[in-house]
Amino acid sequence: MTTAPTVNGQVIGQAHYATRAVLETRLATTGTTFHESVALTATADAGGVIERPRLVERLTSTLKIDAAVVETVLTGLLTQGLLAEEPGDPARLSMTATGSALDHTHRAALTEVTARLYADLSAEDLATAGRVLTEVTARANAVLAGA
Protein backbone atom coordinates (compact mmCIF):
# COMPACT_ATOMS: atom_id res chain seq x y z
CA MET A 1 0.00 0.00 0.00
CA THR A 2 1.34 3.42 -0.96
CA THR A 3 1.39 6.08 1.73
CA ALA A 4 0.22 9.53 0.63
CA PRO A 5 2.93 12.16 0.99
CA THR A 6 2.63 14.98 3.46
CA VAL A 7 1.70 18.21 1.74
CA ASN A 8 4.73 20.25 0.72
CA GLY A 9 5.80 22.56 -2.09
CA GLN A 10 6.52 19.70 -4.46
CA VAL A 11 3.11 18.09 -3.95
CA ILE A 12 1.38 21.46 -4.31
CA GLY A 13 3.39 22.27 -7.42
CA GLN A 14 2.65 18.93 -9.06
CA ALA A 15 -1.07 19.37 -8.45
CA HIS A 16 -0.94 22.94 -9.76
CA TYR A 17 0.93 22.10 -12.94
CA ALA A 18 -1.12 18.99 -13.66
CA THR A 19 -4.44 20.82 -13.30
CA ARG A 20 -3.15 23.86 -15.19
CA ALA A 21 -2.05 21.59 -18.05
CA VAL A 22 -5.56 20.13 -18.21
CA LEU A 23 -7.06 23.63 -18.28
CA GLU A 24 -4.58 24.88 -20.88
CA THR A 25 -5.49 21.93 -23.11
CA ARG A 26 -9.13 23.06 -22.97
CA LEU A 27 -8.20 26.74 -23.51
CA ALA A 28 -6.09 25.84 -26.55
CA THR A 29 -9.24 24.73 -28.35
CA THR A 30 -10.37 28.37 -28.30
CA GLY A 31 -6.92 29.84 -28.99
CA THR A 32 -6.80 31.39 -25.53
CA THR A 33 -3.84 31.47 -23.18
CA PHE A 34 -4.07 30.83 -19.46
CA HIS A 35 -3.28 34.49 -18.67
CA GLU A 36 -5.94 35.69 -21.12
CA SER A 37 -8.50 33.40 -19.51
CA VAL A 38 -7.66 34.69 -16.03
CA ALA A 39 -7.99 38.30 -17.24
CA LEU A 40 -11.37 37.58 -18.82
CA THR A 41 -12.60 35.81 -15.70
CA ALA A 42 -11.45 38.67 -13.47
CA THR A 43 -13.26 41.17 -15.68
CA ALA A 44 -16.44 39.07 -15.71
CA ASP A 45 -16.25 38.64 -11.93
CA ALA A 46 -16.10 42.44 -11.61
CA GLY A 47 -19.41 42.74 -13.44
CA GLY A 48 -17.92 43.03 -16.92
CA VAL A 49 -16.21 46.39 -16.33
CA ILE A 50 -12.98 46.87 -14.42
CA GLU A 51 -10.40 49.58 -13.86
CA ARG A 52 -7.28 48.66 -15.79
CA PRO A 53 -4.94 49.25 -12.80
CA ARG A 54 -7.15 47.00 -10.65
CA LEU A 55 -7.01 44.25 -13.27
CA VAL A 56 -3.23 44.60 -13.59
CA GLU A 57 -2.87 44.38 -9.81
CA ARG A 58 -5.13 41.35 -9.60
CA LEU A 59 -3.16 39.45 -12.22
CA THR A 60 0.27 40.45 -10.91
CA SER A 61 -0.66 39.54 -7.34
CA THR A 62 -2.39 36.24 -8.07
CA LEU A 63 -0.28 34.96 -10.97
CA LYS A 64 2.99 36.43 -9.69
CA ILE A 65 3.85 37.92 -13.09
CA ASP A 66 5.21 41.32 -14.04
CA ALA A 67 2.91 44.20 -14.92
CA ALA A 68 4.55 44.33 -18.37
CA VAL A 69 3.38 40.76 -19.02
CA VAL A 70 -0.14 41.69 -17.93
CA GLU A 71 -0.14 44.75 -20.19
CA THR A 72 0.85 42.52 -23.13
CA VAL A 73 -2.05 40.18 -22.28
CA LEU A 74 -4.48 43.09 -22.06
CA THR A 75 -3.26 44.54 -25.36
CA GLY A 76 -3.89 41.14 -26.95
CA LEU A 77 -7.40 40.94 -25.50
CA LEU A 78 -8.16 44.45 -26.76
CA THR A 79 -6.77 43.63 -30.22
CA GLN A 80 -8.85 40.44 -30.38
CA GLY A 81 -11.99 42.40 -29.47
CA LEU A 82 -12.55 40.44 -26.24
CA LEU A 83 -12.10 43.53 -24.05
CA ALA A 84 -12.71 47.17 -24.98
CA GLU A 85 -11.67 50.47 -23.47
CA GLU A 86 -14.64 52.40 -22.16
CA PRO A 87 -15.39 55.41 -24.38
CA GLY A 88 -13.85 58.51 -22.81
CA ASP A 89 -12.09 56.47 -20.11
CA PRO A 90 -9.37 54.15 -21.45
CA ALA A 91 -8.47 53.23 -17.86
CA ARG A 92 -11.73 51.26 -17.68
CA LEU A 93 -11.95 48.00 -19.56
CA SER A 94 -15.19 46.27 -20.41
CA MET A 95 -15.98 42.78 -21.61
CA THR A 96 -17.32 42.65 -25.14
CA ALA A 97 -20.08 40.26 -26.15
CA THR A 98 -17.45 38.06 -27.82
CA GLY A 99 -15.31 38.14 -24.66
CA SER A 100 -18.31 37.27 -22.52
CA ALA A 101 -19.23 34.33 -24.74
CA LEU A 102 -15.65 33.06 -24.59
CA ASP A 103 -15.60 33.42 -20.81
CA HIS A 104 -18.79 31.33 -20.60
CA THR A 105 -17.17 28.67 -22.81
CA HIS A 106 -14.12 28.61 -20.53
CA ARG A 107 -16.22 28.38 -17.39
CA ALA A 108 -18.22 25.47 -18.79
CA ALA A 109 -15.01 23.62 -19.63
CA LEU A 110 -13.61 24.36 -16.17
CA THR A 111 -16.80 23.13 -14.51
CA GLU A 112 -16.58 19.86 -16.43
CA VAL A 113 -12.89 19.36 -15.59
CA THR A 114 -13.38 20.30 -11.95
CA ALA A 115 -16.17 17.76 -11.58
CA ARG A 116 -13.89 15.04 -12.92
CA LEU A 117 -10.85 16.03 -10.85
CA TYR A 118 -12.67 16.38 -7.54
CA ALA A 119 -15.14 13.51 -7.93
CA ASP A 120 -15.10 11.07 -5.03
CA LEU A 121 -13.07 13.38 -2.77
CA SER A 122 -14.83 13.96 0.50
CA ALA A 123 -16.12 17.39 1.42
CA GLU A 124 -14.07 17.16 4.62
CA ASP A 125 -10.83 16.44 2.72
CA LEU A 126 -11.52 19.28 0.29
CA ALA A 127 -12.25 21.70 3.14
CA THR A 128 -9.05 20.71 4.95
CA ALA A 129 -6.99 21.08 1.78
CA GLY A 130 -8.60 24.45 1.14
CA ARG A 131 -7.74 25.72 4.61
CA VAL A 132 -4.15 24.48 4.41
CA LEU A 133 -3.52 25.88 0.94
CA THR A 134 -5.11 29.23 1.82
CA GLU A 135 -2.80 29.51 4.83
CA VAL A 136 0.28 28.48 2.82
CA THR A 137 -0.62 31.09 0.18
CA ALA A 138 -1.01 33.80 2.83
CA ARG A 139 2.35 32.91 4.37
CA ALA A 140 4.10 32.86 0.99
CA ASN A 141 2.59 36.25 0.12
CA ALA A 142 3.84 37.60 3.46
CA VAL A 143 7.34 36.32 2.70
CA LEU A 144 7.22 37.94 -0.76
CA ALA A 145 6.02 41.23 0.74
CA GLY A 146 8.96 41.23 3.15
CA ALA A 147 11.50 40.23 0.51
Buried (B, 14 or more C-beta within 10 A) or exposed (E): EEEEEEBEEEEBEEBEEEEEEBBBEBBEEEEBBBBBBBBBBBBBEBEBBBBBEBBBEBBBEEBEBEEEBBEEBBEBBBEBEBBBBBEEEEEBBBBBEEBBEBBEBBBEBBEEBEEEEEEEEEEEEEEEBEEEBEEBEEEEEEEEEEE
